[in-house]
Amino acid sequence: MSLADSVLAINNDLPIRSDSPVHSGKVRSVYWLTDADSRRLITTKGYNVPEDTPLAIMVISDRISAFDCIFHGEGGLKGIPGKGAALNAISNHWFKLFAENGLADSHILDIPHPFVWIVQKARPIKVEAICRQYITGSMWRAYSKGERVFCGITLPEGLEKDQKLPELLITPSTKGILTGIPGVPAQDDVNISRSDIEANYQAFGFEKLADIDLYEKLLKDGFKVISAALAKLDQVFVDTKFEFGYVTDKDGNSKLIYMDEVGTPDSSRIWDGGAYRDGKILENSKEGFRQFLLNHFPDPDVLLNKDRMPEREALARDNDLPLEAMMQVSRTYTGVAEKVTGAAIPLPANPKADIIKILREEYDLIV
């Protein structure tokens, strides 16, 4: 098998039994199971959810997205070797640590394969829950141009690039395009304030006003748990994005849970601690890949200017990135995962065949 064969680039064509269209995102694809299969697995596998809970198979890929585009490499390499397994392993580790610290559950019920989660259907909160411990990235760019108010929070004068903020900040943005909310443009990824959420909490998916406090607590507590664990590995947890949703427990009660992935190099900035103390930034996250792209292409404005999106899409589609650049990203992702979990990241030669075999033999979900 070649290196390209070991990469799971297309993950929405698995023969998983479903009566709904496959939902395929930038990285993950979701297969909603039939009601009969959901009920069967809840019973036979002993999942702690109501018997009528809809279940889904969530399959991660090795695709790499940046600046809202999917990139690929030389030699037919359509993704990053080890990336999908690394992301899942990191999230699994943090979700387990959250549970051990008495935070909240996640949507994951089972992990049949390093690329696969079995999840319960959740009612998503339409907020990208972003937490920042350092001023960098888009916040620094805006601050350096004179902006001082971010998501309703006023920052003090005199901050310097990449320095630790006086306190942990929550700077939420919209998840998806939301319409009809006063003062919130109908665009994806728009910065919002806590007062925006409070005034329109139901439009953002919150079931009750008090849950805004709970979401902020779970966000900050989760950030602190990950930050403390990474600090022991001499890694700096800079900022991150969490997602939340509601599920119904076995007693019929609604509860807020963590969704999607947490604390990964895709959803977070992570810096090397030693380099940071020496006054340098060594990225151990996708931000390193983003910086590579900005330096690799002669006109970086294409990647930053949303008005040039057709050019950007063509740039991603028509350019094979150097193999070494793709493998550097692989080393970053698998390196972080191995530090966090303390275990090697499996790199199956043919992940798609492995997934089909397990879901057929152990879960009877293959048609």
C-alpha positions in Angstrom: 0.0 0.0 0.0 1.3 3.5 -0.8 1.3 6.5 1.5 -1.7 7.9 -0.3 -3.6 4.7 0.3 -3.1 5.0 4.0 -4.9 8.4 4.0 -8.7 8.4 4.5 -9.6 11.4 2.3 -13.2 10.4 1.3 -15.3 9.4 4.2 -18.9 9.9 2.9 -19.1 6.8 0.7 -19.0 4.0 3.3 -21.8 1.3 2.9 -23.3 2.1 6.3 -27.0 1.3 6.6 -28.9 4.6 6.9 -32.2 6.1 5.7 -30.9 9.7 5.7 -28.4 11.5 3.5 -24.8 11.5 4.7 -23.9 14.9 6.2 -20.3 15.6 5.2 -18.4 18.5 6.8 -14.8 19.7 6.2 -13.4 16.9 8.3 -16.1 14.6 9.5 -19.0 12.7 7.9 -22.1 11.7 9.8 -24.3 8.7 9.0 -27.6 8.7 10.8 -28.6 5.1 11.7 -32.1 3.7 11.1 -34.4 3.7 14.1 -34.2 -0.1 14.3 -30.4 -0.1 14.3 -30.3 2.7 16.9 -32.6 0.8 19.2 -30.7 -2.5 18.7 -27.4 -0.9 19.5 -28.7 0.9 22.6 -30.0 -2.5 23.9 -27.1 -4.8 22.9 -24.3 -2.4 23.7 -25.9 -1.0 26.8 -25.6 2.7 25.9 -26.9 4.8 28.8 -29.5 6.8 26.7 -33.3 6.5 26.2 -34.3 3.6 24.0 -35.6 5.9 21.2 -32.5 8.1 21.0 -31.3 8.6 17.4 -27.7 7.4 16.9 -25.1 8.2 14.2 -21.8 6.9 13.0 -19.3 9.8 12.9 -16.3 9.1 10.7 -13.3 11.4 10.7 -11.1 11.9 7.7 -7.4 12.9 7.1 -8.4 15.9 5.0 -6.7 19.2 5.9 -8.7 22.4 5.6 -7.4 25.9 6.1 -8.9 29.3 5.1 -12.2 27.4 4.4 -10.5 25.3 1.7 -9.3 21.7 1.4 -5.7 21.3 0.4 -3.8 18.3 -1.0 -0.2 17.3 -1.6 2.2 15.8 -4.2 2.0 12.1 -5.1 -1.8 12.0 -4.9 -1.8 12.7 -1.2 -5.3 13.9 -0.4 -4.8 14.4 3.3 -2.4 14.2 6.3 -1.3 10.7 7.4 -2.4 10.1 10.9 -4.4 13.3 11.3 -7.8 11.8 11.8 -6.7 9.2 14.3 -4.7 11.9 16.2 -7.7 14.3 16.4 -10.0 11.6 17.7 -7.4 10.3 20.2 -6.8 13.7 21.6 -10.6 14.5 21.9 -11.2 11.1 23.5 -8.5 11.8 26.1 -9.9 15.2 27.0 -13.5 14.0 27.2 -12.4 11.2 29.6 -10.5 13.8 31.7 -13.5 16.1 31.8 -15.6 13.2 33.1 -13.0 12.4 35.7 -13.2 16.1 36.8 -16.9 16.0 37.1 -17.6 18.4 34.2 -20.1 17.3 31.6 -20.6 14.3 29.2 -19.9 14.3 25.5 -22.0 13.1 22.6 -19.8 10.0 22.2 -21.2 6.7 23.2 -18.7 4.2 21.7 -15.4 4.2 19.8 -15.4 1.2 17.4 -12.3 2.3 15.5 -9.6 5.1 15.8 -11.5 7.0 13.0 -15.0 6.3 14.3 -17.4 7.5 17.0 -20.9 6.3 17.7 -22.7 9.4 18.9 -26.2 10.3 20.1 -28.2 13.0 18.4 -27.9 16.4 20.2 -29.6 19.7 19.8 -26.7 22.1 19.1 -26.0 25.5 20.6 -25.5 27.8 17.7 -22.4 29.4 19.3 -18.8 28.8 18.6 -17.5 28.9 22.2 -14.0 30.4 22.0 -11.8 30.8 25.0 -8.5 32.8 24.8 -5.6 32.9 27.3 -3.1 34.9 25.1 -3.5 37.7 22.6 -2.6 36.5 19.2 -4.1 35.9 15.8 -7.1 37.8 14.7 -7.5 39.4 18.2 -3.9 40.8 18.0 -4.4 42.0 14.4 -7.5 44.0 15.5 -5.9 45.2 18.7 -2.8 46.4 16.8 -5.1 48.5 14.6 -6.6 50.2 17.7 -9.6 48.1 18.5 -10.1 47.6 22.2 -13.6 46.0 22.5 -14.0 42.3 21.6 -17.3 40.6 22.0 -18.4 43.2 24.6 -15.1 42.9 26.5 -12.7 45.9 26.8 -9.1 45.1 26.8 -6.5 47.3 28.6 -3.9 49.5 26.8 -0.3 48.4 26.4 -0.7 44.7 25.5 2.0 43.1 23.4 1.7 40.5 20.7 1.5 36.9 22.1 1.5 37.9 25.7 -0.7 36.3 28.3 -4.0 38.1 28.9 -4.9 39.5 32.3 -7.7 36.9 32.5 -9.2 34.0 30.5 -11.6 35.5 28.0 -14.7 34.1 26.3 -15.1 35.6 22.8 -18.0 33.7 21.1 -19.1 33.9 17.5 -22.0 32.6 15.6 -22.1 29.0 14.4 -23.8 29.0 11.0 -25.8 31.8 9.5 -28.5 33.0 11.9 -31.2 35.3 10.7 -33.6 37.6 12.5 -31.4 38.4 15.5 -31.2 42.1 16.3 -27.6 43.4 15.9 -26.2 40.1 14.6 -25.4 40.1 10.9 -26.7 37.0 9.0 -23.2 35.7 8.4 -21.2 32.7 9.6 -18.6 33.3 12.3 -19.7 36.7 13.4 -18.4 37.9 16.8 -21.1 38.2 19.4 -21.3 39.3 23.1 -22.8 37.7 26.1 -25.5 40.4 26.0 -26.3 39.4 22.5 -26.8 35.8 23.7 -28.8 36.8 26.7 -31.2 38.9 24.7 -31.8 36.1 22.2 -30.9 33.0 24.1 -33.6 30.8 22.4 -32.5 31.9 18.9 -29.0 30.7 19.8 -30.4 27.3 20.9 -30.3 27.7 24.7 -33.2 26.1 26.5 -33.1 28.5 29.4 -31.3 31.7 30.4 -29.4 30.1 33.3 -27.7 27.7 30.8 -25.6 30.6 29.5 -23.8 30.6 32.9 -23.4 26.8 32.7 -22.0 27.0 29.1 -19.4 29.6 30.2 -18.5 27.5 33.3 -18.0 24.3 31.2 -16.0 26.3 28.7 -13.7 27.8 31.3 -13.4 24.6 33.4 -12.7 22.5 30.3 -10.1 25.0 29.1 -8.4 25.0 32.5 -8.3 21.2 32.7 -6.6 21.0 29.3 -4.3 23.9 30.0 -3.1 22.3 33.2 -2.5 18.9 31.5 -0.6 20.5 28.6 1.5 22.6 31.0 2.8 19.3 32.5 4.0 18.5 28.9 5.6 22.0 28.6 2.9 23.0 26.0 1.0 26.3 26.2 -2.7 26.2 25.6 -3.3 29.5 23.8 -6.9 29.5 22.7 -9.6 27.0 21.7 -13.1 26.5 20.4 -15.6 24.2 22.0 -19.1 23.4 20.9 -22.1 22.5 23.1 -25.5 20.9 22.7 -28.4 19.3 24.6 -29.3 15.6 24.9 -32.0 13.9 26.8 -30.9 11.5 29.5 -32.5 8.2 30.5 -34.8 9.9 32.9 -36.1 12.2 30.3 -34.1 15.3 31.5 -32.4 17.7 29.2 -28.7 18.2 29.9 -25.9 20.3 28.3 -23.0 18.4 26.9 -19.7 18.9 25.0 -19.9 18.2 21.3 -17.6 17.8 18.3 -13.9 17.8 19.2 -12.1 19.5 22.0 -8.5 20.6 22.6 -7.1 19.4 19.3 -4.6 21.0 16.9 -7.5 21.7 14.6 -9.6 23.6 17.1 -6.9 25.2 19.2 -3.6 27.0 19.2 -0.9 25.1 21.1 2.7 26.5 21.6 5.9 24.8 22.6 6.6 26.0 26.2 10.4 26.1 25.9 10.3 28.1 22.7 7.8 30.6 24.2 10.1 31.2 27.2 12.9 32.0 24.7 10.7 34.6 23.0 9.8 32.4 20.0 6.5 30.9 18.8 6.6 27.3 17.8 3.2 26.2 16.7 2.0 22.7 17.6 -1.4 23.1 15.8 -2.9 23.8 12.5 -1.8 27.4 12.8 1.6 26.2 11.7 0.1 24.9 8.5 -1.8 28.2 8.0 1.5 30.1 8.4 3.2 27.8 5.9 0.5 28.5 3.3 0.8 32.3 3.8 4.5 32.1 3.1 4.2 29.4 0.4 2.0 31.4 -2.0 3.3 34.7 -3.4 0.0 36.6 -2.8 -1.2 35.8 0.8 -4.0 38.2 0.4 -5.9 35.5 -1.6 -6.0 33.4 1.6 -7.1 36.3 3.9 -9.5 38.3 1.7 -13.0 36.8 1.8 -13.8 38.8 -1.4 -11.3 36.6 -3.3 -12.9 33.3 -2.4 -13.1 32.0 -6.0 -9.4 32.6 -6.4 -8.6 30.9 -3.1 -10.7 27.9 -4.0 -8.8 27.6 -7.3 -5.5 28.0 -5.5 -6.3 25.1 -3.2 -7.7 22.9 -6.0 -4.9 23.5 -8.5 -1.8 23.3 -6.4 -0.1 20.2 -5.0 1.7 21.1 -1.8 5.2 19.8 -1.2 5.2 16.3 0.4 7.6 17.5 3.2 5.1 20.2 4.1 2.3 17.6 4.4 4.5 15.3 6.4 5.5 18.1 8.8 1.8 18.6 9.6 1.5 14.8 10.1 4.4 14.9 12.6 2.8 17.9 14.4 -0.5 16.2 14.8 0.7 12.7 15.8 3.4 14.3 18.0 0.8 16.2 20.0 -1.5 13.2 20.2 1.3 10.9 21.5 2.3 13.5 24.1 -1.2 13.9 25.3 -2.3 10.3 25.3 1.1 8.7 26.1 0.5 6.2 23.3 1.5 5.7 19.7 -1.1 6.7 17.1 -2.1 3.8 14.9 -1.7 4.4 11.2 -3.7 1.6 9.4 -2.6 0.8 5.9 -6.2 0.8 4.7 -8.5 2.6 7.2 -11.6 2.4 5.1 -11.4 -1.4 4.8 -10.8 -1.7 8.6 -13.8 0.5 9.4 -16.1 -1.5 7.2 -14.9 -4.8 8.7 -15.5 -3.7 12.3 -18.9 -2.1 11.6 -19.9 -5.3 9.8 -18.6 -7.9 12.2 -19.2 -6.1 15.5 -22.1 -3.8 14.9 -24.0 -5.3 11.9 -24.3 -1.9 10.2 -22.9 -2.6 6.7 -25.3 -3.2 3.8 
